[in-house]
Amino acid sequence: MDASQFSIADNFTTIKVSGMTCNHCVANIENSLKKLDNIELVKGDLESQTIQITGYDIDLVKVKQTVEDLGYGFETNI
């Protein structure tokens, strides 16, 4: 991650997550990310292996750490 990706000031970002194999995986990530500061809405898509995050001043370092702590791969923000 480069310095420009540490925080997203916009209201919306989409990240690519690897390792989600079922709806429980999606729900697990959604519920964990919703607990982070400044995140208002999280919507996962199993088919595209993406997570859409709505909020303000989204800290992608914390998002990445949360996703990886759950055992999934944080590939990139798209």
C-alpha positions as CSV (number, residue, x, y, z in Angstrom):
1,M,0.0,0.0,0.0
2,D,1.4,3.4,-0.8
3,A,0.8,6.5,1.4
4,S,-2.2,7.7,-0.7
5,Q,-4.1,4.5,0.3
6,F,-3.8,4.8,4.0
7,S,-7.0,6.8,4.4
8,I,-9.9,7.4,2.1
9,A,-11.6,10.7,2.7
10,D,-14.4,10.0,0.2
11,N,-17.5,8.3,1.4
12,F,-17.1,5.1,-0.5
13,T,-14.4,2.5,-1.4
14,T,-14.3,-1.1,-2.7
15,I,-11.7,-3.6,-1.7
16,K,-10.8,-7.0,-3.1
17,V,-10.7,-9.8,-0.6
18,S,-9.5,-13.3,-1.3
19,G,-10.5,-16.4,0.5
20,M,-14.3,-15.8,0.9
21,T,-15.9,-19.1,0.2
22,C,-19.4,-18.7,1.6
23,N,-22.0,-16.3,2.9
24,H,-20.8,-16.8,6.4
25,C,-17.3,-15.5,5.3
26,V,-18.9,-12.4,3.9
27,A,-21.0,-11.8,7.0
28,N,-18.0,-12.3,9.2
29,I,-16.0,-9.7,7.4
30,E,-19.0,-7.3,7.2
31,N,-19.7,-7.5,10.9
32,S,-16.0,-7.0,11.8
33,L,-15.5,-4.0,9.6
34,K,-18.7,-2.4,10.8
35,K,-17.1,-2.1,14.2
36,L,-14.3,0.1,12.9
37,D,-14.4,3.9,13.4
38,N,-16.1,6.0,10.7
39,I,-17.5,3.1,8.8
40,E,-21.3,3.4,8.3
41,L,-22.1,0.6,5.8
42,V,-20.4,-2.6,4.6
43,K,-21.6,-4.8,1.8
44,G,-19.8,-7.9,0.7
45,D,-20.2,-9.7,-2.6
46,L,-19.2,-13.4,-2.6
47,E,-19.2,-13.7,-6.4
48,S,-16.9,-10.8,-7.1
49,Q,-14.9,-11.3,-3.9
50,T,-15.3,-7.6,-3.0
51,I,-16.3,-5.6,0.0
52,Q,-17.9,-2.1,-0.5
53,I,-17.4,0.2,2.4
54,T,-19.2,3.5,3.0
55,G,-18.1,6.0,5.6
56,Y,-15.7,8.9,6.1
57,D,-12.0,9.0,6.6
58,I,-11.8,5.3,6.1
59,D,-8.5,4.0,7.5
60,L,-7.4,1.3,5.0
61,V,-4.6,0.2,7.3
62,K,-7.2,-0.8,9.9
63,V,-9.4,-2.4,7.3
64,K,-6.5,-4.4,5.9
65,Q,-5.5,-5.5,9.4
66,T,-9.1,-6.5,10.3
67,V,-9.5,-8.5,7.1
68,E,-6.2,-10.3,7.5
69,D,-6.8,-11.0,11.2
70,L,-9.9,-12.9,10.2
71,G,-7.8,-15.1,7.9
72,Y,-8.7,-13.5,4.5
73,G,-6.4,-11.8,2.0
74,F,-6.6,-8.1,1.4
75,E,-5.6,-7.7,-2.2
76,T,-6.2,-4.1,-3.2
77,N,-8.7,-1.3,-3.1
78,I,-10.4,-0.9,-6.4
